[in-house]
Amino acid sequence: MYEPPLIEPVRRIGARTFDFSRQVAVMAVVNRTPDSFYDRGGTFALDAAVTACRAAADSGADWVDIGGAPFAPGPALSVSDEIDRVVPVVEAVRAASDVVISVDTFDAAVARAALAAGADVVNDTTGLHDPGLAGVVAAAGATLVVTHSLAASRGAGPRTQFARPDYGDVVTEVRDFLAERVAYAIGEGIAPQNLIIDPGHDLNKTTQHSLELTRRLSEIAELGLPVLAAVSNKDFIGETLGAPREARVEGSLAAAIVAITQGARIVRMHNVREAVAAVHMTEAIFGWRGPMGPLVHNTQEANA
């Protein structure tokens, strides 16, 4: 087990406190998009999205990540339409729960509206491509997830496709980009204790790139900030196992646990119940939490 040199291991995010020196947070994924890669629009309707968020919290998720625009290339979505997708969900979930809420957006105006509605975190997959985004997060005192993608590292706009992405050393390039963007975010007024980094599994990366990132994730965690591993049901798992989207749960859990052993402290997952159980078991093995059930096995005078 790798123990990352966390600069600020204890974090207050929204109404919850996390000690990332001995705790892993489960972030549930809820997308209000008609073409989300995993559920194919199953949570696009407002009621369905709110219900999914509340169910995730009830199943033990520490965090829900709400997205209104996909990472993948496609038709442009206006700022007003993205706000209309995410803000009502944020408002409804905030009224019902103290679960951490992040909004998956790369637009400063969307982030401002979501934070005003009760979100705690901005999850930006473009490495602060929007020059106004860092200021919005800083002004709100919110948390920011800084993510690597090849599009971001090479100065391309959001939702840019890169066929046959190439890297000299994918881990080194990802690490250097994240370090530079973190320094930029701090320069824009975001406190280090409000920053999280994400190496961006599958984002402009091949399966081999994502496998290597998982295997060497400790090199990313060396930056001293909590690492988010967004591995759930992604194509690198499907290609590795030869599994369609609906048959990637086991592979997703394995990837998440390996990421945790390499220093990840937040895992972004679709299958919340299974992920929470896997994370709790891992924490217990590490000695970070005690068993949840009564300890009766081989503790009585006679055992079956």
Long-range contacts (C-beta under 8 A, 24 or more apart in sequence): 1-261, 1-286, 2-218, 2-221, 2-261, 2-262, 2-263, 3-263, 4-218, 4-221, 4-222, 4-224, 4-227, 4-263, 4-265, 5-222, 5-224, 6-224, 6-225, 6-226, 6-265, 7-192, 7-193, 7-224, 7-225, 8-192, 8-193, 11-143, 11-193, 11-226, 13-63, 13-100, 13-120, 13-121, 13-143, 14-98, 14-99, 14-100, 14-101, 14-120, 14-121, 15-98, 15-100, 16-62, 16-98, 16-99, 16-100, 18-62, 18-265, 20-226, 20-265, 22-283, 22-286, 22-288, 23-265, 23-283, 23-288, 24-260, 24-264, 24-265, 24-266, 24-267, 24-279, 24-282, 24-283, 25-62, 25-63, 25-100, 25-265, 25-266, 25-267, 26-60, 26-61, 26-62, 26-63, 26-266, 26-267, 26-269, 26-272, 26-275, 26-276, 26-279, 27-61, 27-62, 27-63, 27-64, 27-65, 27-100, 27-102, 27-228, 27-266, 27-267, 27-268, 27-269, 28-52, 28-53, 28-56, 28-57, 28-59, 28-61, 28-63, 28-64, 28-65, 28-269, 28-270, 28-272, 29-65, 29-67, 29-232, 29-268, 29-269, 29-270, 30-56, 30-64, 30-65, 30-66, 30-67, 30-89, 31-66, 31-67, 31-68, 31-70, 31-104, 32-66, 32-67, 32-68, 32-85, 32-86, 32-89, 33-67, 33-68, 33-69, 33-70, 33-85, 35-70, 35-74, 36-67, 36-70, 37-70, 37-72, 37-245, 38-232, 38-233, 38-245, 38-270, 39-270, 46-88, 46-89, 46-92, 49-89, 50-88, 50-89, 50-92, 50-93, 53-89, 53-92, 53-93, 53-97, 53-99, 53-101, 54-93, 54-96, 54-97, 55-272, 56-99, 56-272, 57-93, 57-97, 57-99, 59-272, 59-273, 59-276, 60-272, 60-273, 60-276, 60-280, 61-99, 61-272, 61-276, 62-99, 62-100, 63-99, 63-100, 63-101, 63-102, 63-121, 63-266, 64-93, 64-99, 64-100, 64-101, 64-102, 65-102, 65-103, 65-104, 65-123, 65-268, 66-90, 66-93, 66-101, 66-102, 66-103, 66-104, 66-114, 66-119, 67-103, 67-104, 67-105, 67-123, 68-103, 68-104, 68-105, 68-110, 69-104, 69-105, 69-106, 69-107, 69-159, 70-159, 71-125, 71-149, 71-158, 71-159, 71-203, 72-159, 72-161, 73-159, 73-160, 73-161, 74-159, 79-107, 79-109, 79-110, 82-107, 82-110, 83-109, 83-110, 83-113, 83-114, 86-110, 86-113, 86-114, 87-113, 87-114, 87-117, 90-114, 90-117, 90-118, 90-119, 91-117, 91-118, 93-118, 94-118, 94-119, 102-143, 102-145, 106-130, 106-133, 106-158, 107-133, 108-132, 108-133, 108-135, 108-136, 111-136, 111-137, 112-136, 112-140, 115-140, 115-142, 121-145, 121-196, 123-147, 123-198, 125-149, 125-152, 125-158, 125-198, 125-200, 125-203, 126-151, 126-152, 126-158, 127-152, 127-153, 127-177, 127-178, 127-181, 128-181, 128-184, 128-185, 129-157, 129-158, 134-184, 134-185, 134-188, 134-189, 134-190, 135-188, 135-189, 137-185, 137-190, 137-194, 138-188, 138-189, 138-190, 139-189, 141-191, 141-194, 142-194, 143-194, 143-195, 143-196, 144-185, 144-190, 144-194, 144-195, 144-196, 145-196, 145-197, 145-198, 145-228, 146-178, 146-181, 146-182, 146-185, 146-195, 146-196, 146-197, 146-198, 147-197, 147-198, 147-199, 147-200, 147-203, 147-228, 148-174, 148-177, 148-178, 148-198, 148-199, 148-200, 148-203, 149-200, 149-203, 149-204, 150-203, 150-204, 150-205, 151-203, 151-204, 152-177, 152-181, 153-177, 162-204, 165-204, 165-205, 165-206, 165-209, 167-205, 167-209, 170-205, 170-209, 170-212, 170-213, 171-199, 171-212, 171-213, 171-216, 171-219, 171-220, 172-219, 174-199, 174-200, 174-213, 174-220, 175-219, 175-220, 175-222, 175-223, 178-220, 178-223, 179-223, 182-223, 182-225, 192-225, 195-225, 196-225, 196-226, 196-227, 196-228, 196-266, 197-223, 197-225, 197-226, 197-227, 197-228, 198-227, 198-228, 198-229, 198-230, 199-227, 199-229, 200-230, 201-229, 201-230, 201-231, 201-234, 201-236, 202-234, 202-235, 202-236, 205-236, 206-236, 207-235, 207-236, 207-239, 207-240, 209-236, 210-234, 210-236, 211-236, 211-240, 214-255, 214-258, 214-259, 214-262, 215-258, 215-262, 216-262, 217-258, 217-259, 217-262, 217-263, 217-264, 218-262, 218-263, 220-263, 221-262, 221-263, 221-264, 222-263, 226-265, 226-266, 227-259, 227-263, 227-264, 227-265, 227-266, 228-264, 228-265, 228-266, 228-267, 228-268, 229-255, 229-256, 229-259, 229-260, 229-264, 229-266, 229-267, 229-268, 230-267, 230-268, 231-255, 231-256, 231-259, 231-267, 231-268, 232-256, 232-267, 232-268, 232-269, 232-270, 232-271, 232-275, 233-270, 233-271, 249-274, 253-278, 257-282
